[in-house]
Amino acid sequence: MTLTLLPNILLLCILSVLVIVSDSTDMHEVWSDKALRYTGFRFEFSVNNQEFDFKSLIRSRAENNFCFGWVQDSPRGTIVGEARCKNEAGQKMIEFVSAL
């Protein structure tokens, strides 16, 4: 008898927690707050010096700033990429990539 009641009790506990969370917090504010904490951007630039490894430099700077994303050569001969970081690190990455 107790084993058949266990799923119902679990469901009731989960539902009551969801009701408490939804009543006490405006979920839109929570998601908006999280969205304001991060910066994401895409970049593309031409490479004048073919011997210098810009991609490794960008990857290294991104790792040091705890950013994630990608960087690669494009078919047009440019370097393209995308990065996502916390706001402060994101601004540093934008300034760094813009200076290349």
C-alpha positions in Angstrom: 0.0 0.0 0.0 2.8 2.5 0.9 4.6 1.8 -2.4 1.6 2.9 -4.5 1.3 6.1 -2.5 4.9 7.1 -2.9 4.6 8.4 -6.5 1.5 10.5 -5.5 3.3 11.9 -2.5 6.4 12.8 -4.6 4.2 14.5 -7.2 2.4 16.5 -4.5 5.7 17.6 -3.0 7.0 18.7 -6.4 3.8 20.6 -7.2 3.8 22.4 -3.8 7.4 23.5 -4.3 6.6 24.8 -7.8 3.6 26.7 -6.4 5.8 28.3 -3.7 8.5 29.3 -6.2 6.0 30.7 -8.7 4.1 32.7 -6.0 7.2 34.1 -4.4 9.2 35.0 -7.5 8.4 36.8 -10.7 10.1 34.5 -13.2 10.3 37.2 -15.8 12.5 39.2 -13.4 14.7 36.2 -12.8 15.3 35.5 -16.5 15.8 39.2 -17.3 18.3 39.5 -14.5 20.2 36.5 -15.9 20.1 37.9 -19.4 21.7 41.1 -18.2 24.7 39.3 -16.7 26.0 38.0 -20.0 27.4 39.5 -23.2 27.4 37.7 -26.5 28.8 38.9 -29.8 30.0 37.8 -33.2 33.0 39.0 -35.1 34.7 38.9 -38.4 37.9 40.5 -39.5 40.4 40.4 -42.3 43.9 39.0 -41.7 46.8 41.0 -43.0 49.5 38.9 -41.4 49.0 35.3 -42.5 51.9 34.0 -40.4 50.5 35.1 -37.0 48.0 32.7 -35.3 45.1 35.1 -34.4 42.7 32.2 -33.6 45.0 30.8 -30.9 45.4 34.3 -29.5 41.6 34.8 -29.4 41.0 31.3 -27.9 43.6 32.0 -25.2 42.1 35.4 -24.2 38.6 33.8 -24.1 39.8 31.0 -21.8 41.5 33.5 -19.5 38.2 35.5 -19.3 36.1 32.4 -18.8 34.3 32.9 -22.1 33.0 30.3 -24.5 32.3 30.2 -28.2 34.1 29.4 -31.4 36.6 30.9 -33.9 37.5 29.7 -37.3 38.7 30.6 -40.8 36.0 31.6 -43.3 36.0 30.6 -46.9 36.4 34.3 -47.7 39.8 34.4 -46.0 38.6 36.2 -42.9 38.5 35.0 -39.3 35.0 34.7 -37.8 33.8 33.7 -34.4 31.3 34.1 -31.6 31.9 34.6 -27.9 29.7 34.6 -24.8 31.0 35.9 -21.5 29.9 37.6 -18.3 29.4 41.3 -18.9 32.7 42.6 -17.6 34.7 39.9 -19.4 32.5 40.4 -22.5 33.4 44.0 -22.7 37.1 43.2 -22.4 36.8 40.6 -25.2 35.0 43.1 -27.5 37.7 45.6 -27.0 40.4 43.0 -27.6 38.9 41.6 -30.8 38.2 45.2 -32.1 41.9 46.1 -31.6 43.1 43.2 -33.8 
